[in-house]
Amino acid sequence: MELQPIFIQLLALVLFAIGIMVAISRRNLFFVLMGIELALNAVNLSFVGFAKTLPDTMSVAGQIIPLFSIAIAAAEACVGFAMVIFIFRNRESIDADTYSDMRG
């Protein structure tokens, strides 16, 4: 039995919804970053799921694009965690509500 692409897209939708809900509902900045990463991984899964429906020569593009997205997500995670660590050193908290009074 072969896995149908619609099930892959439904799984990607569920993971994306969970990631967005975590990013919106949590106050801890680490959870917010993890929710964003989960949503990005759901988009990557969706790309690969759509690539499965294409012919062999065209499906390569649908499998290469997530590699670039994963590289960008890794860089975003490094920068995000560095910012959280820098802010934690100054404020002694990683609660998102304490940063609402920041001004540039």
Buried (B, 14 or more C-beta within 10 A) or exposed (E): EEEEBEEBBEBBEEBBEBBBEBBEEBEEBEBBBBBBBBBBBBBBBBBBBBBBBEEEEEBEEBBEBBEEBEEEBEEBBEEBEEEBEEBEEEEEEBEEEBEEEEEE
